[in-house]
Amino acid sequence: MAITVDDPRTEGLTVGAAAELLGVTVRTLHHWDEIGLASPSERTRAGYRQYTSADLDRLERVVAYRDGGLSLDAIRAVLDDAATEIASTLRAQRALVAERMRELRQLDGRLARLTAAHERGILLSDEEQREAFGDDWDPEQARAARYAWGGSAQWAQFAERSASRSRAEWQELSDAMHALQRALGDAMDRGVAPGDAEADALAERHRELFSNFFPITRRMQVCLARMFESDPGFAAHYEGVRAGLSRWFRAIVDASARAHGIDPDTATWE
């Protein structure tokens, strides 16, 4: 609040009264006193320290510059050093504030994308999704994934990665997934058997590629392969690449899991 030397409240104020008048805490005034920034200059006959109107003028300036974001050292320089150019100090402070505002806007943008990713998953428009993933891609099914898995740790990891993924990165990932599916179909056509080195390499390639969405263990991959075969939507997609591919893919994932000491029949999502 603004105070004047003519205000009778500004003469002989105790620490508590001064704190109330200025809108600060008694602890703050004690601290400023201890560091020599602003101290009461009078004492009562009983020895209690009191602020004069001149003391309060200084305190009001301290409060004003503190509210402007200046450090206590900068405030001391402004008040005590006659050579200090107050306008220059304030311009420097404004520059710092502008930079902080820029950082906060960037932070707000990141938080907005994180929020949207947790709510929507893929941060591309429907048209952009079809361009990246193919004409048979259904953005509505992609949005429905949140209702199926939105409470899982994997959905949170998926959203966190989605928030920072650009359209070009989605396109690159989509191209890699399509290339893998073609390689799976070609290997099946050539008679590559589950457990063969090439089949194991393809299973590992899938696991590594899928881990771009969220970290996936071999046990989790077994569960995924099981779902790719049993879920009508996923099965139709794999069957569209090659007839019988969903079953063959599950077989090579199961064989790869066994090679790593995992029983696919008892594997769980962990």
N, C-alpha and C positions, 0 to 999 in steps of 0.2 A: 504494500500500500504506500501511497505517497505521504510523506510527513514533512513538516516545516518547523523551522526553529521557533516560530511563534506559537506553536501548539504547546499548551501547558503540559501535555502528557510527555513531552520529550525532555524534560529536565529531571535529573535525579532518578532515572528509572532503574529498577532492579533487573537482574538478568531475566527473571521470569516475565516481568512486564514488557521488557524490550523484545523478548522472543515472541510474545503474543502480538505486539504491535507490528512486528515485521513479518509474521507468518512463518517463523522458523522454530526449530526446537531449542530448548535450553542446552542440550548436548552440543548442538551445532555452534552456539555462541561460545560455549566453553572451549571447543576445539579451536575456533578462530582466535580466541584469547591466548590459548596455549602456544600457538604457532606465531603469535605476534601480528596477525593480520588485522584484527580489530579488537580493541580491548577497552573496558570501562576505565575512565581516567579519574574518577572521584571515589571517595570512600565516605561512608556515614561515620558519625561519632562511635557507632558500635563496631565499625570496621568492615561493614558490608560494602562491596564495590557497586558503583552506580555508573550508568551511562549518561553523559551530558548530551545536549543537542548536537554538538559537533561530533561526538562519538556516533550518534545515531545517523548523522549525515553520511559518515563513512560506511556504517553498516548498510545503509540503504543502497549505496553504490556497490558494495560487495554483493548484495543480493541481486541487484540488477545485472551485473556482469556474470554472476554465477548462473542466473536464469538464462543468460545468453550463451551458456555453454563453456565459458572460459574456465581454465583450471585456476586453482587458488594461487599458484605461482604467477600466472599471467595477470590475475587480478592485482596481486601485490605490485607487479611491475607497473601496471596502469596507474595505480593510486599513489605509488611512492616515488617513481622515477620521473622526474620532470622532463627527461629526454624522450620518454616513450611517446610514440605517435599512436594515440588511441585509435584513430581511424584505420591505421595500418593493421593494428592488432585485430580490430573488428573485421576488416576485410579478410585477413588470414583465417579468422574463425569462420566466416561465412563460406570460405573456400572449403574448409574442413566439413562444414555442415552440408554443402552441396555434394561433396564426394560421398558422405554418409548417406545422403538421400538417394544418390545413384545406386549405392550398394543395397539400400533397402528396397528400391524398385526392382533390382535384379532378384533379391531374395523373395519379394512378393511374387515375381513371375515364376520362380522355381516352385514356390509353395502352391501357386495356382495350378501348375502343370502336375505336381504330385497329387493334389486333390482330384483333379480331373482324371488322372491315370487310375487312381484307386476307385473312382466311380465308373469309368468307361473302359479302362483297359488300354486299348490302342488309341492314341491321340491323332488319328487321321480321319478325314471325312469319309463318308461312305464311298464316294467316287474315288478318292485317293486309295482306299483299301482295295477296291476292285482293280485299279490300275497296278497296284503293287503285288496283289496276291492272285489275280486272275478273275475272269468273268464269273466263274462258278462260286466265288467267295461270297458268303452271306454275312454282311456286317451285323445283321440282327442276331445271328447265332453267336457272333463274337461278343456282343454286348450281354447276351444271356449267360456267358461264362462267369460273369461276376456273381450271378445269383447261385450258380452251382458251386463255385470255389472261392467266393469273396471272403469267407472267414478263415481261409487257410494261410499259412505262412508263405506258401508258394505264390499265392495271388499277390500278397504284399510285395514279394521280391519281383514278381512280374511287373507290377505297377511301378515300382521304383526304377526299374530298368527302362520301362516304356516311357517314363517321364523325360528321360534324357536322350531318347532315341529319335533321330531325325527321319524324315521321309526317305532320304537316300539310304540310310542305314536299314530301315525296314525293307526297302527294295532289295538291298544286298542280301539280307537274311532270307527273304522270300526266294530269291534266285538260288541261293545255296540249298534251301529245302527242296525246291523243284529238281535241282540237279541231283540231289541225293535220291529222291524218289525215282527218277529215271534210271539211276545207277542200280537201285534195288530191283527194278523191273528187268533191266538187262541181265543182271546176275541170275535172277530166277529163270529167265528164258534160256540162259546158257547152261542151266542145270547145276548151278552152284548149290552145294548141299549145306544145310545147317551144320555148324561145327567146322566147316572148311575155313582156312585162313582168310580167304576173301570175304566170306560171310561174317566172320568175327570182326574183320576190319570195318565192314559196312555197319554193323551193329554199334561199334565204338564211335564211328563217324556220326551216326545218328545221335548217340548220347551226348557227344561233345557239342554238336550243333544245337540240340534241343536245350542244352544248358545255357544258351544265350537268353532264354526266357526266364529260367530259374535253375539253380543247381539241381542236377538230377543224378541220383545214385543208380547203380545197376538194379537194385531191387525196385526202385521207382520206375525204371525203364521197363522192367517185366510187367508191372501193373499197367503202364501206358500201352504196351504192345497188346496186352489182353483186352484193353478198352478199344484199341484200334480195330480189333477183330470183332468184338461183340456189339459195339455201338453202331447203330444203323448209319448215322451220318459219317463217322470216321471210316467205317468199312466201305461205304459207297465211294468215298474219295479214293481210297487205296485201290479198290476194284476198278475205278475209272482209269487208274494208271496202268494196271495189268490185272487181268482176271486171276484171282487167287492170291494176290499180293499180300492182303492183310493177314491171311493164314501163314504164308511163308515168312513174312516179316516177324510174326510172333515166334515162329519156330527158330529163326536165327538168333533172336534175342534170348529165348530160353536156353539155347545151346551155349551162347556166350556166357550167360549167367552160371550155368553148370560148370563151365571151364574155370570160373572164378569162385567155385565152392558155394554157390547159391542154389537152393532148390526152388525152381520157379513155381512149383505147385503150392508152396507155402509162403512165397514172397509177399511182403506187405509194403505199404507206402511209407518207407522210412529210409 
